């Protein structure tokens, strides 16, 4: 795209022109000089130069390379290139550029809609280039496209298909350039600010990371040093389903309405967890329940009477206070990742608020274990009562949790009875797992028909090997594999003191051993 297409109606301009970083890295100011649209002098703020130097030190050389190219063009066209201002400033580079323009009577050159608006408000001359037609999102996302992936130096690709059944497809054999990507980002930013409101907004804007919501599209932009190159990922939900579309059993719908108040929606990435959570939120809303969501980013497509809170925009403890005071019937927590997310979920659930949490997990029991490791075993069913596992966009398994007092699997003596959490298949009624505490450790034992007699002894045998040296471990036996999870601080002593004995024990019991580090 030529500069004449970008700056309609701009003739030959005299004076002092101060480009911002976007105008520099997208080669906008370079093209304007080359076409003779800008004459006299281009001014680079020394603070911007320092910022480009820091980025170069962190592996991002795009800005410096653009500046070198601009100097060559200015020399060839007879346009002066000068460096002004102080390089020891603090704060936003854009503010420093505006102050310099105001003090010397210069004109800001930018493709940033925010920069242009602020300059206009301050009475500073500005040349605003609004790139258009570089990308037509609605056309690109036709024919079952789930996401668009653009990265400098890589051919543009789309992910086509549906959750659980998709493939990558290259849509061009021409690699993306840094300059074109910068212009595409500028176009997306302009569209967001032109439609700013509930459906289009800036979710996160940090050094190296920007997340936008443009109507149905989530836009994730990463830059060096956070990523190894400039990358733009645009994702759109390809289906909007209601709870009725899942053809759930009537008994499950009744439970979701009458009993389920601590729900986990689990599954691997891209399997339809958020789509189901959105359908469940709308279902509760249609039942006249007060529904709120916690998201980062806010990309669930919900009616306007469902308030969506941004986790990334909140301060510590703010979400907890707001939700307790607003008293929703249900809160949907879309994608719980770190320890703080689990703490919020647990605290709000124990406070009596109905919670629906979305969590990444390869199996349903893995999702339960991520909560079980953070609470006393006795309160686990009060926090989670229903687990819904998604696979290829459909509900594949439903578990319910209940507490009993019994002699758990792996123990024999009657005086070893203790509180035990039963993980029951909701549709068949069969208990598939038991969770219990023995000593300081949490055990997760699958309950299977045809279980080998030696499986019931594994808990005590493992304890006899590890008990003197390792604290806080947990394990489960599944499909002939002893899956042992050990806290990181005990891994060295495990390898030195216990590993050989445990391997020998597993050979005697004819089971395989899998040892991993236990997450905090």
N, C-alpha and C positions, 0 to 999 in steps of 0.2 A: 504494500500500500504506500503510495507516495504521500509526501507532505501536503500536496495540494488537496488530496482527498481528506486529509486529517483536519486541516485548517482552512475551511471554506471561507473565501472572501479576504484572506490575508494577502496583502500586497507586499512590496519591498518595505522592510521595516528598518529604521535607524534607531540608535540608542544603545543602552546597556541591557543585555539579556542574561538572566540568571536562571539556569536550568536546575530543577530538582533532580533527585536521583533517578526517578522513573523516566523523566525526559532524557536523561543521559544514557541509562542502560538500555532503553528501547531504541536508541539512536535517532530519536525524534529531532533533537536540536541539531544533530549532525546533518540530517537530511535537509533541514531548513536552511542551514548555511550552504550546503552543496547546491541547492536549487536557487541560491541567491535571494532567498526570502529574508534572511537575517544578515545585516551588514554592520559595520562599525566594530562592535566589541561583544564578546561573550565573557561573562564573569563567573568564575567558580569560587564558591565560598570555601575558605580553608578548613572550616569545620566539616564540610561535606568531604573534602579531600582526606581528612583524618579518619572519617568514618569508612571511606573506601579502603584506606590503608589497613584498618583493623579487619575488615572483611577479607582483604587479600591475605592477611596473616592467618585467617581461619579457613582458607581454602577457596574463597569465593573471589575469582579474579574478573568477573564480568564487568563490574563498574570501572576498574582501572583500565581494562582493555578498551572499554567504550571511550574513556577519557583520552587514551593514547590515539585512538582513531579520530576523535574530534580534533585534537591538536593538528594532526596531519591534514585534515580537511580545511581547518582554519588557515593553516600556512599556505595551502594551495589556492584558497579563495581570497587571500589577503585580508582576513578578518582577525582582529586582535583577540588573543586569549589571555586573560589576566586572572590572578588569584588575589582575592581580597578577604577582609574579615579576620577574626581571631580563631585560632584552632584549639584554644584551651577552654572552650565553653562547655557547659553541661546542659542536658535536656534534649529536647526534640530538635533535630536538624532543620525541620521545616520552619520552626519558629525563627531560627537564626537566619534562614534564607529570606523570610519576610521582613525581618528587621533590617537586613542589608539592603533589600530592594527599596524599603521606605526611606532609608538614610541617603542613598545615592540616586534616587529617582529611577531605579531600574525596573525592568519588566520580568516577572516570573514566567518561565516556560514550564508547563506541566501537563500531564495526562491524568493527574489525580483529582477526582471531583471534589474531595474535601479541601484540598489545597486551593483549588480555584474558588470555591465558595468563601473561604476565609479571606483570601486576597480581595475578593469583591467587597466583602463586608468592611475591610480595612481601608478601602480606597486605593489599593495597590494595583497597578496595571498588570494584567495577566494574559498570556496566550494559552488558552486551554484547548488541548487537542483531545477530542472525544472519539476514540476509535470505534468504528461501526462496521458491521458486516464481516468481521474476522471469524466469528463463530455464531452459528444459528443453533442454539441448544435444542429447541423443540424439534427441528428436523433431524438432528443427530440422534435424538432419543426415540425415534420412531422404530417400528419393527423389532420390539423386544429388547432394546438396548438397556442394560442395567446401569452401566457406568462408563465414563469416558476417562481415559488415562493419557495425560500429556506430560512429557518430560523432555528437557533439553537434550538434544543429541540422540533421541529415540523416536522411532516411527510412532505416530499417534495410533492408539488402540482403543477398542471398545470391548466391554464384556457383554455378550449377548446370550439371552436365555432366560432362565428363571431360577430362584433359589434352589441350590442343590443340583442343578442341571444347566450348566452354562459353559461357554468357551470364549477364548480371546480371539479377536479378529483385528488385523491391521486395516486401517481405513485409508492409509496413504503410505507410499514408499519413500516419502521425503521426510527426513528427521526434523523434529521441531527445533527451531533456533531460539536462543535466549531472547532475542529482540521480539520475535513474534509472540512468545509466551508472555512477555511483559505487556505487550499491547492487548492480548487477550484478557489478562488480569485487569488492566485498566478498563476494558469494556465491561467486564463483569461487575467491577466496583461501581461503575457509573449506573448500570442497570439496578443494582441493589439500592443505591441512594436515590434513584429516581422513583423507586417503588417502596421506599422505606416505610415499614410498619410491621404489623403482626406477621406477615408472610415473607417479608424480605428484610434482612437485618445482618449486622456484623456481629457474630457470636464471639470470636476470639481474634485479637490482633496483637500478637507478640512478636518479638524479634525472631524471625525464622519460621513462624507459624501464623497463618491467617485462616479462619474458618468463616465462611459466609453461608447464609441461607437465602436463596433466590427462588421464591415461590416453592415449588416442590423439590428443587434441586439443592443438594448440599455440596458446597464447594470447599475443598481442602487444598490450601496452598502451602507448600514448604520450600524453604530456601536454605542454602548453606549458611552456617555450618551445621544446622539441624539435619539437613539431608545432603546427599552428595551432589545434588544439582537442583535447579529450579523444577518443581513438579506441581502440576495442577490435576486434581482428581475431582470429577463431578459425578455425583451419585443421585439417582432418582428411584424412588419406590415404583416398581412396575405394576404392582397390584395393590388394590385397596379392598380388603375383605372385611365382611362383618362376621360376627361370631357364628351366625347361622350357616355361613359358607363352609365352615369346618365340619359340619354334620356331627357334632359332638353328641354323645349319648345323653339322654334326658337326665339320667342320674348325676352326670357330671355338671350339667347346667344348674341343677338344683343345689349341688354342693357349692358351686361358685357363688350362688345367691345367698344361701342360708348359713353355710358353715365356714367356707374358705376365707380366711382373713390374712393369712401369711403365705403368699403364693410365690414360688420361684418358677420362672420360665427359662429353661436351660436349653443349651444346644451349641454346636459348633458355629463359627462365624458363617453368615450367609445362608442360614437354614430357616429364616422366617420368624425369629424370636420377636423382633420389634413389630413386625406386621401383626402378629398375634396379640402382642401387648396393646397395640393401637385398637384392635377389634374389641379386646376386653374392656379397655377404658371407655369406648363408645357404648358398649353394652351396659356398663354400670351407669353411665350418664343417662342413657335412655330409661333406666329404672329409677330416675330422679335421685340418684346419689350424687353427692358432691365429690368431684374427682379433680385431683391435681397431678401434675407430673414433675419429675426431676430429670432433666436431660442435659447432655453436653455432647454435641450441640442439640438445640431444640429443633428436631426434624420430624417428630411425629405429626401427622396431618390430622388434627382434631378440631372439633367445633370451637367457636370463640368463647363459649362459656366454660370450657375446660382450661384453667390457668396452667401455663407451662413455665416452670422455674428453670433458670439456667444455673447449673452447678458451677460452671467456670466463672460466672459473674458474681457469685456470692462469697461472702466472707465466712470465716470459720464460725460455726454455730448459728449462722443466720438462717439457713434453711430449716434447721431444727426448731428454732424459735417461731418462725413464721408459720410453719405447718402445725405446730401445737396450738398457736393462737387462732389460726383460721379453721381448725377442726374439720378437715375433709373426712369423708367416709372412706375413701380409698386414695392412696398415692401410688402412682406408677413410677418406679425408678428404672429408667431405661439405661441399661448397661452399667452394672456395678463392677468396678475394676479394683481400686485400691482399698487399703484398710479404712480410710475415712468413709468411703461409700458404704462398706459393711457396717460400720459403727452407726451411721445415720439410720440405715435400714433396721438394725437391731433395736436401737433406742426408740425409734418411732413405733415399731411394732409392740414393744413392751409397754409403751405409753397408751396402747389401745387403738392406734390408727391402723386401718386395713392397709396392707402393703402388698404391692405386686413388683417383684424384682426381676430384672432381666440379667442373666449371667452367662458368660461363656463357659462351657464345660463339654467334655467329650462323652460323658455318660451321666445319667441322672444322679448316681451316687457320688460322683465327683462334685457336683453342685452342692449336695447336702453337706459333704465333708468340708467345703470351704466355709460354711457357716458353723459347723460343729466344732471346728478348731478354735473358734473365737468365743464360745459361750460354754457355760456349764451344761452338761448333758441333760440335766433335769429340765431346763427351760427350752430345750431345742424344739419340742412340738408346739410350744407357745409362740415361737417365732416363725417356724415353718410348719404349716399343716398340709400343704399341697404342693407337689412338684410336677410341672408339666414339661415334658421333654419334646423338643421340636426336631424333626428330621425331614429334609427335602420339602419344607414348607407346610408340613402336616404334623398333627399331634401324634406322636408315635408311642408314648408311654406316659402313664399318670401314676404317681406314687402319693400315698398319704402317710403321715407319721402319727404314731400314738405311743404313749408311755405305759409300760406295765412293770411289775416287779416279778422277776423270774430268775431261774438259773440260765444265764445266756449260753449261746453256742460256744463251745470251746472249754467250758467249765463243767465239772461233774458233780461235785459235792453239793448237797442241798443247802448247807450253810453259806454257800457262795452266792445265794440269790441277791439280786440288786436291781435298782432301776435300769430298765432296758428300753431303748427306743426301737420300736418295730417299724420297719419301712415296708409298707404293704402295697402290692399292686392293686390299684383302686378298682379295676374292672374285674379281675379274677378273685380278689379277696385274699390271695396268697401272700404270706410274708416272704420277702425276697432277701432282706438284709436285717441284721441286728446291730445296734450300736450300744456299747456299754463301756464303762470305765473300770479298769482293773489296775490297782495301784495308782500311778500317775499318768497312765496312758489310756487313750481312747482306741477301742478296737472296733473295726467294722468287718463283720463276718457275713458272707453270703449264706443264705439258707437255701440249699438245693436238695432236690430229691436224688437218691442214689449217692449220697455223700460218702466218701471213703471213711472208714472208722478212724484212720489216723488224723483226719482233718480236725476232729474235735479236740485233739491234744496239742495242736500247733501253738495256741496261745500261751499255754504254760511252758512249752519247750522253748519258744522264742524268749520268753521272760527269763528263763534260766540262763540263757546265753548272754542276753544284753543287760539284765537287771542291775548288775554291779557297776556297769560302765556308762550306760546311755540313759538319759532321762528324756521324757517328753516325746518319745516316738509313738507312732501308730502304724497299724498294718491291717491288711485284709487278705484273705485267700480267695482267689477268683480264677476259675478255669485252670486249676492246677498250677497257679503262680502265686507265690508269696510276695505281695507288694508291700515293701517296707519303706516308710518315710521317716527320716531322721533329721532332727534340727541341725543346721549347718555347723554349729559350734561343737557338735559331737562326732562329726564325720571322721576326723583324724583318729580319734581314739577308737571309733568303730573299726576302721581299717586295720589299726594296729592290734587291737585286742580281740575283736569279735568276728571279723569277716571270715577267717578260715574255719572257725567252729560252725558258723551259721551255714556256710556252703556244705560242710560235711553233714550237718543235720538235714539240710534240704535233700541231699543225695539219698540219705537213709529213708526219708519220707516220700521220695519220688515226686518232689515238686520243684519247680524252677524258682529262682530268686531274682527279684527286681528291686533294687535299692535306689531311692531318689532323695534329694535334699528336701526337707519339709519347709514350705513357705512360712514366712512370719505371719 
